[in-house]
Each structure stands twice: as structure tokens, then as C-alpha cells.
């Protein structure tokens, strides 16, 4: 993603005529949160924006998730079990685990970067949410897919996202990712390909995208992540719990460039 994104930022600067280009937001009422800790990746690095900060960043999976059958959800041998990623796979690919807190809520996030959708191993339930999401990206054969799990509570199933980074650049105007808990609780993730010029007008960049917009079921933009420079997060929700969930997703998307290096 890094190799694709940087040229796009240069193009964006040419298009907007800005010495410090700014992403165009979809709507009003956003709270801007500059990001700290994204410039370079270190073990146990701290990332923060607004009241949100990571308490640990590790290049590994936790919770005993990589057992003999690999990383999964549910009870092995039952219909609800999903074997998402094999043990051998997690050993040879870039993975990341971190915790996020705002002083009130606390969560855990797991990520794996730069893999092909064809490499995912899904278990017994063909109608499970991971299978449904994977079906959406089958056929692309992208080798630059990013998988995220957000655990709001250790006793509940996670929110999940499969993001095709190549498509967010090559097909920025049409690509849609899905961040979902189940069929009824989900957000759409779309690339942002507009920047503000010197007059504050939103203008299309020539190619690719410079960030990601998170939209709820009503198609309202509830958060936007700028991936330029050190990054910025823009929140647009009145719910503390929803904002915290979106902060987890934002942190993962901001860190993926580092874990992929």
C-alpha cells in the first residue's frame, strides 16, 4: 500500500495546488484528530489520536488462537466454527495484535496483512459472515488484502473486515469494503479520492485514493481516515460506543502500512 499511496499523494498535491494537502470530508460535524506514533514501526509502539491510544502493539496473534488447526472462531467440530487462518500461515505472514483504550472502554484488535483472498481457510459454516465477506472479494486474486478482527468484549465474537488495498487504489471510485459483526450490524468502507484545493473546494485526484471513509447503514459518513503523512482521523458520531468501535478500525488501518513493511 505504501508504494501505491505515496505517488497518489504527489498527484493530489499537483491537482489541489496545496503545499499541505487536506482530505475532502463527506458531510459536516467531523471532529479532527491528528495521529501520533505512526511515523515508523517499533515493537510496543504507541499510537494515539484524540482520547484513544494503544496500550500494546505486538507482531503476533494472542488468546491461544493459533492452535493445531490455526486461528479460528467458535468451537472446533461444530457448525459455528470458522477456521479463518491456518497456523502455518500466521507463522509466515505479517500479523499484528494491539489493545486500544479511551480510559472508559478497552478492546483488542488482531490483523494480518499482505495475503491473497485465496489463502483464507474458512471452516464448517458456509453461511458464516467470514465466508460471505470472502465471497465478495473472490476472483480478485489480490495479494494485498488486509484482514481485521475487533473484539469489543473478550466474550463476544468480533467485528471483521477484509480490505483489498490494491482495489482501493486501482478502483477507488467503485470499491466497497464491509466491516461487519453480522448481517444486521455493518459499515461500508469506501476509498476517498477527493482533496480540498486552496479555495476549500473538493476536487478529484488523478488516480487512487488518499484515505478511507466509513459509512453506516444509512450511508452517512461516521468516520474518515486520512492516510497521508502521519495520518488523521475524523469522527462524526454522537455515540461513545460507536466512536470507540470506529477508533479501533481506524487504528488498525493506520498501522497496516507499518506491519506490511
C-alpha positions as CSV (number, residue, x, y, z in Angstrom):
1,X,0.0,0.0,0.0
2,X,2.8,2.3,0.9
3,X,4.3,2.1,-2.6
4,X,1.0,2.9,-4.2
5,X,-0.2,5.6,-1.8
6,X,2.9,7.9,-2.0
7,X,2.7,8.6,-5.7
8,X,-1.0,9.3,-5.3
9,X,-0.3,11.9,-2.7
10,X,2.1,13.6,-5.0
11,X,-0.5,13.6,-7.7
12,X,-3.0,15.0,-5.2
13,X,-0.7,17.9,-4.4
14,X,-0.5,18.7,-8.1
15,X,-4.2,18.6,-8.5
16,X,-5.1,20.7,-5.5
17,X,-2.2,23.1,-5.6
18,X,-1.8,22.6,-1.8
19,X,1.6,22.6,-0.1
20,X,-0.1,20.7,2.7
21,X,-3.0,18.8,1.0
22,X,-6.1,18.0,3.0
23,X,-8.6,15.2,2.5
24,X,-12.2,16.1,1.5
25,X,-14.8,15.0,4.0
26,X,-18.3,13.8,3.1
27,X,-20.6,16.0,5.3
28,X,-20.3,18.3,8.3
29,X,-19.7,18.0,12.0
30,X,-16.5,16.0,12.0
31,X,-14.0,16.1,14.9
32,X,-10.4,16.2,13.6
33,X,-7.9,14.1,15.5
34,X,-4.2,14.3,14.4
35,X,-2.4,11.0,14.8
36,X,0.8,10.5,16.8
37,X,3.1,7.5,16.7
38,X,2.6,6.4,13.1
39,X,6.0,7.5,11.7
40,X,7.9,4.3,11.8
41,X,7.1,0.9,13.4
42,X,8.6,-0.4,16.6
43,X,7.6,-3.3,18.8
44,X,5.3,-2.0,21.5
45,X,4.8,1.3,19.6
46,X,2.2,3.6,20.9
47,X,-0.4,5.1,18.5
48,X,-2.8,7.8,19.6
49,X,-5.4,10.2,18.4
50,X,-7.9,12.2,20.4
51,X,-8.6,10.3,23.6
52,X,-7.7,6.9,22.0
53,X,-4.4,5.2,22.4
54,X,-2.9,1.7,22.0
55,X,-1.7,0.1,25.2
56,X,0.4,-2.5,23.4
57,X,1.4,-3.3,19.8
58,X,2.7,-6.8,19.1
59,X,3.6,-8.7,16.0
60,X,1.7,-11.8,17.0
61,X,-1.8,-13.4,17.5
62,X,-3.0,-13.9,21.1
63,X,-5.7,-15.6,23.1
64,X,-4.2,-19.0,22.1
65,X,-5.7,-18.5,18.7
66,X,-3.1,-20.4,16.7
67,X,-3.8,-24.0,17.9
68,X,-3.2,-27.2,15.9
69,X,-5.9,-26.1,13.4
70,X,-4.9,-22.5,13.1
71,X,-6.7,-19.3,14.0
72,X,-10.5,-19.8,14.4
73,X,-13.7,-18.7,16.0
74,X,-16.3,-20.8,17.8
75,X,-16.0,-24.4,18.9
76,X,-13.9,-26.8,16.7
77,X,-16.1,-29.6,15.3
78,X,-19.4,-27.6,15.5
79,X,-21.2,-25.8,12.7
80,X,-20.4,-22.4,14.1
81,X,-16.6,-22.9,13.9
82,X,-14.7,-20.8,11.4
83,X,-11.0,-21.7,10.8
84,X,-10.0,-18.4,9.4
85,X,-6.2,-18.6,9.0
86,X,-4.0,-21.7,9.4
87,X,-1.2,-21.9,11.9
88,X,1.4,-22.2,9.2
89,X,0.0,-19.2,7.5
90,X,0.2,-16.9,10.6
91,X,3.9,-18.0,11.1
92,X,5.0,-16.9,7.7
93,X,2.9,-13.8,7.2
94,X,2.8,-10.3,8.8
95,X,0.4,-10.3,11.8
96,X,-0.3,-7.7,14.5
97,X,-2.2,-7.6,17.8
98,X,-2.9,-4.5,19.8
99,X,-5.2,-3.2,22.6
100,X,-7.0,0.2,22.4
101,X,-8.5,2.3,25.2
102,X,-10.0,5.7,25.7
103,X,-10.0,5.5,29.5
104,X,-13.5,4.1,29.7
105,X,-13.7,1.3,27.0
106,X,-11.0,-1.2,26.2
107,X,-10.7,-3.7,23.3
108,X,-8.4,-6.0,21.4
109,X,-7.6,-5.9,17.7
110,X,-6.0,-8.6,15.5
111,X,-4.7,-8.0,12.0
112,X,-2.9,-9.8,9.2
113,X,-1.6,-8.1,6.1
114,X,-0.4,-8.7,2.5
115,X,-2.1,-12.0,1.7
116,X,-4.3,-13.3,-1.0
117,X,-8.0,-13.9,-0.5
118,X,-7.5,-17.4,-2.0
119,X,-5.2,-18.2,1.0
120,X,-8.0,-17.8,3.6
121,X,-9.2,-21.1,5.2
122,X,-12.8,-21.0,6.3
123,X,-14.4,-23.7,8.4
124,X,-17.7,-25.6,8.5
125,X,-20.3,-23.0,8.2
126,X,-20.7,-21.9,4.5
127,X,-23.2,-19.2,5.5
128,X,-20.9,-17.6,8.1
129,X,-20.1,-13.9,8.0
130,X,-16.4,-14.5,7.0
131,X,-17.5,-16.7,4.1
132,X,-20.0,-14.1,2.9
133,X,-17.3,-11.3,3.1
134,X,-14.7,-13.5,1.4
135,X,-17.1,-14.2,-1.4
136,X,-17.2,-10.5,-2.1
137,X,-13.5,-10.4,-2.9
138,X,-13.1,-13.8,-4.5
139,X,-11.9,-13.6,-8.1
140,X,-9.7,-10.5,-7.5
141,X,-6.7,-12.7,-6.6
142,X,-5.2,-9.7,-4.9
143,X,-2.1,-10.3,-2.9
144,X,-2.5,-7.1,-0.8
145,X,-5.5,-8.0,1.3
146,X,-5.8,-6.8,4.9
147,X,-7.9,-8.7,7.5
148,X,-9.0,-7.2,10.8
149,X,-10.8,-8.5,13.8
150,X,-12.0,-6.1,16.5
151,X,-13.1,-7.6,19.9
152,X,-15.1,-5.2,21.9
153,X,-15.5,-7.8,24.6
154,X,-13.4,-10.9,25.2
155,X,-16.6,-13.0,25.5
156,X,-18.2,-11.9,22.2
157,X,-17.5,-12.5,18.5
158,X,-15.5,-9.9,16.7
159,X,-16.3,-7.3,14.1
160,X,-14.4,-8.2,10.9
161,X,-13.1,-6.5,7.8
162,X,-11.4,-7.8,4.7
163,X,-10.0,-4.9,2.7
164,X,-8.4,-5.2,-0.7
165,X,-5.8,-2.5,-0.7
166,X,-5.0,-2.9,-4.4
167,X,-8.6,-2.3,-5.3
168,X,-8.8,0.8,-3.1
169,X,-6.2,2.4,-5.4
170,X,-6.9,0.8,-8.8
171,X,-10.7,1.0,-8.4
172,X,-11.1,3.8,-5.9
173,X,-14.4,5.2,-7.3
174,X,-16.2,1.8,-7.2
175,X,-14.6,-0.3,-4.4
176,X,-16.7,-1.0,-1.3
177,X,-15.4,-3.0,1.7
178,X,-17.5,-4.3,4.6
179,X,-16.8,-4.0,8.3
180,X,-19.4,-6.3,10.0
181,X,-20.4,-8.0,13.1
182,X,-23.3,-9.9,11.4
183,X,-25.9,-9.4,8.7
184,X,-27.6,-6.6,10.6
185,X,-24.6,-4.7,12.0
186,X,-22.1,-3.4,9.5
187,X,-20.4,-0.4,7.9
188,X,-19.3,0.1,4.3
189,X,-15.7,1.2,3.7
190,X,-15.0,3.3,0.6
191,X,-11.9,5.0,-0.7
192,X,-11.6,8.7,-0.6
193,X,-10.3,10.2,-3.9
194,X,-11.1,13.9,-3.3
195,X,-8.9,16.6,-1.9
196,X,-9.5,20.2,-1.0
197,X,-7.9,22.8,-3.1
198,X,-6.7,26.3,-1.9
199,X,-10.3,27.6,-2.2
200,X,-11.6,24.7,0.0
201,X,-13.3,23.0,-2.9
202,X,-13.4,19.2,-3.2
203,X,-11.5,18.0,-6.3
204,X,-10.9,14.5,-7.6
205,X,-7.3,13.4,-7.6
206,X,-6.0,11.9,-10.9
207,X,-5.6,8.4,-9.6
208,X,-6.0,6.2,-6.5
209,X,-7.1,7.3,-3.0
210,X,-5.7,9.1,0.0
211,X,-7.9,7.7,2.7
212,X,-10.9,5.7,3.7
213,X,-14.5,6.7,4.5
214,X,-16.6,4.7,6.9
215,X,-20.3,4.8,6.3
216,X,-23.2,3.4,8.3
217,X,-26.3,1.6,7.0
218,X,-27.9,4.9,6.3
219,X,-25.0,5.9,4.1
220,X,-23.9,8.6,6.5
221,X,-20.1,9.1,6.8
222,X,-19.4,8.5,10.5
223,X,-15.6,8.4,10.3
224,X,-12.9,9.2,7.8
225,X,-9.2,8.2,7.9
226,X,-6.6,10.2,6.1
227,X,-3.6,8.1,5.3
228,X,-1.4,11.0,4.2
229,X,1.8,11.8,6.2
230,X,1.3,10.8,9.9
231,X,-2.4,10.4,9.3
232,X,-5.6,12.0,10.7
233,X,-8.9,10.6,12.0
234,X,-12.2,12.5,11.6
235,X,-15.1,11.3,13.7
236,X,-18.7,12.1,13.2
237,X,-20.8,10.1,15.7
238,X,-22.7,11.1,18.8
239,X,-22.4,7.6,20.3
240,X,-19.4,7.0,22.6
241,X,-19.5,3.2,22.0
242,X,-19.8,3.6,18.2
243,X,-17.0,6.1,18.1
244,X,-14.8,3.7,20.1
245,X,-15.5,0.9,17.7
246,X,-14.6,3.1,14.8
247,X,-11.4,4.2,16.6
248,X,-10.4,0.6,16.7
249,X,-10.9,0.2,13.0
250,X,-9.1,3.5,12.3
251,X,-6.1,2.4,14.4
252,X,-5.8,-0.8,12.5
253,X,-6.0,0.9,9.1
254,X,-3.4,3.4,10.2
255,X,-1.0,0.7,11.4
256,X,-1.3,-1.6,8.5
257,X,1.3,0.3,6.4
258,X,3.9,-0.4,9.2
259,X,3.2,-4.1,9.7
260,X,3.4,-4.7,6.0
261,X,6.9,-3.3,5.7
